[in-house]
Amino acid sequence: MADPYIDPLETQIYGPYAREQMESVCRGLIAAFDGVLDFCKEEQARVDRLVADVLARQPRSPSPGGLDGTIDEARDILVRFHNYLLSLKGHPVDPATFFGKEAPSIIARRRPVKLEGALKHIIDELDPDSERNKTRRAAGGKGEASAGAKGRAGARENVEPELAFKGRSEWLAEFRDVYSRLSKYGDAARERKVEVVDSRPEVAAARETWLAVYTANKAVITGLLRHAGKLMLLPLIFDDLAEVHRVSGVSDAPPSGAGAPPSTVPA
């Protein structure tokens, strides 16, 4: 899906990346289109410079310290927890309960807002007092564990059989700690976006100009890829469309109260 909100700082990531990818992915797909491709790249470069010049004139807001380290911790705990579940004798816990069908290494690559969601899901699964588990108990349980696992688990803890494994409480505490710190940094980042976008009209106007060109380029490149039968390559060019971002320093979360024009392209 498309990034629902591209803030002014993120234009300096998405724009140059799109220009590079237009060249490497689209050049030569249809020879007659290469001139139009040059125009798209030039226009994108123009508005990238426009926003860069405007941002350079603005007072800088300090970034929250420690964010990169907390992101690394979040990614690390996801992989460690998965490996721990696999190491349990008899495999009483299905990792899919916490990770679904995706590998933890894939989930760990996602941007901070997605990492927050993954951590919150695991916390809700581990916490016997979460609304999710209360609802399951009221409904008679989920029934995912084997009969043997259910019996062994029921004798150990008064929680869902899938959750009754050694170290559950310790893992829950560690996940809560990392999630709390990651959420704090995410909130600070969103507050900075509100400040940049809402309180500085010059920046907001430059962003609107940038979005108009970026969206137009999406439409043009979409047409090229449709003609070439390669529409699936679109997220490789416009990274806000990618489920797993290839660029760093971007987020899908809109700041509270800030409206944004859609950045999607019709299917």
N, C-alpha and C positions, 0 to 999 in steps of 0.2 A: 504494500500500500504506500501511498505518497506520504511524505512528512507533512502533517497538517499545519505546521508553522515553521517557516524559515526566517530566523531573526537576522538583523543586519550583520552581526558577526559571522553567522553561518554562510552568508552570501559569499564571503571570501574563501570559503572551503568548497561549497558546491559549484560555484561558477568556474574557477580554474580547472577543477576536476572534470566538469562537463566539456570544457574546451579540449582538454587532453584526450578525453575518450571519444569525442566526435572525430578527431583526427585518426586515432588508432583503430576505432571500431568501424567507422562509416566511410572513410576514404576509400574510393575504388569499388564500393559495393555496386553503385550505378554511376558510370563515368559521367553521364550528362548531369548528374546532381552535384558534382564536386564544386562547381562555382557557387551554388547555393550554400554548400557546406562552409565555404570560405566566408560568405556573408554572415552566416549564423555565428561563427567563431569570432568574427570582428565585432559584431554587435554585443556578444557576450563579454568580450574583453573591454568594450567601451563602458558597459554598465558596471562591470567589476571594478574598473578604475574609478568610476563615479562614486560608488559606495566607499571605496578605500579612501578617497580624498576627503569625503565627508566625515568618516570615522576618525581620520587623523586629526581633525580639528576639534574633536570632542574630548572633554575631560575623562580620564580613565577611571573605571571602577575596579577596585581590587578583586582578584579572583579568590575564592575560598581555598585556603591552603589545605593540602592533604587529600584532595579529591582523587588524584591519580592513584595514590597509595590505597585508598579505600576501594576503588574500582578493582585494583589488583587483588585485594583481599576477597572481594565478592566473587571474582572469577575463581580464585583458589579454593574457596570453601565449597563451591559447587562441584568441582572436580574431586576434591578430597572426600566429600560426603558420598558421592557416587561410588568411589573406590571402596569406601568403608562398607557400604551396603553389600557390595559384591563379595567382600571378604568374610561376611558373617557365615558361620557354619550352618549348613542346611538351607541357606538362602531363604530365611523366613520372610524377608521383605522384598517386594517387587519394586525395583527402582522406578518403574513407570508410574507408580503412585505419586512420585515427586517430580519426575522429569517428563512425563508423557512419552511420546514416541521419539523425542529428539535426544541426541547425544549431549551430555553436559558440556563437552568441548564446544559444541555449536552454540548452546545457550550462553556460555561464558563469553563468547565473542560479541555479544550484542551490546548496544549502547546503554548508557546508565539507566535510562527510564525503563528499558526492557529487563535489565538486571534487577531493578527494584521489584518488578512484577514477579520475576522468577523466585526471588528470595521470599516475597510475601506469600506466594503459593506454598512453598515448602514449610514456612512457619505455620500457616493455617493447617497443613497436613500433620505436622508434628505436635501441635498444641492440642491436648485433649479437651481444652475448654473453648476452642475456637467455635464460632457459629457453625462452620462447616461440619465439624465433628459432632456438635450437639444435634444438628439436624439429622446426621446419619444415625446417631444412637436412637433418636426418636423414631426413625424409620426402620430400625432393626439392623443397621449396619450395612456396609457396602458389599461384603461377601466376596472380596477378591482373593483372600488368602486361602490356602489349602486347609482341609479339615484338621490335619495334624498341626499345622502352624497355628490355627485358631486355638486348639486345645492347649498347646504349650504357652502361647501368649496370654491366654486368659488366666492361666495360673500365676503369671508373673506380675501383671499390672492391670489395673482397672481402666484400660484405655482400649482403643480399637486394636484388634489383633495385629493389623499391619504396622502399628506404631510401637508395639511392645517389644523393643529390642534393646540390648545393652547400649548405654550411651545416649539414649534418646533425649533425655533432659539436658545433657551437656551440649549436644548438637543444637537443640532448640535455643539455648542461651546464647551460643555463639552466632547462630543465624540472626537472632534478634539484635545483637550488638552491631553486627556488620550492616544490617538493614537500617537500623536507626541512624548510623553515621552516613550511609549513602543517601538516605532520604533527606537528611539535613543539608548536605551539599547540593542535592538536586533542588531543594526549595530555595537555597541561596542563589543558585544559577538562574532559576525562573524569576526571582525578584530582580536580578540584574537586567534580565531581558525586558521586564516591565519598565524599568527606569530608562533604558536606552530607547525603547520604541515609543513609549507614551509621553515622555517628558521632553523629547527633542524633536520638534517638527521637521527640522532639516534632515535628520536621519530617517524619519518615517517616510518622507517624500522620496528620498533616494532609494529606500527599500522598495517602494511601490514601483518606481521606474525599473528597478532591477527585476522584480517579479514579473512585470509585463514582458520583458525581453526573454527571461528564462522560460516562462510559460509558452511564449510564441515559439521559441526554439524547440521545446518539447513537442509541440504540434507538428512542426516541420520535420523533425527527425522521426517522429512517429510515422508520418507519411512515407518517408524514405524506407524505413524498415518494413512497412507493410508492402510496399512495392517489391522489396527484396525478399519477402517471405521470412524475415528475421525479427519480428516484433518482440520476441522474447529477449532480445539484446537491450531493450530500452533501459532496464534498471542498471545495466553496466555503464550507461552514459550519464544518466541522471540519478545520482546516488540517493536522493530523497525517496525514490521509488523502491529502493532495495530493502528487503526484509532484514538482512544483515548488512550494515553499512561497511563499505570498504574504506571510507575516510574516517578520521577521528576528530573529536571536538564538536560533534553535532548531537542534537537531541530531538526526539519527536514530540516532546511535551510543550504545549502552548502555555505561555504565562497567563495567570488568571486575569480575566477581564480584557485580554487583548484579542481583538478579532483578527482574522486572517483570511484572505481570499484563498479558495481552494487551489491546490497545486497538482491536482490529479489530471490525467489525460483520459478522454473517453475511450472505453474499451472497443 
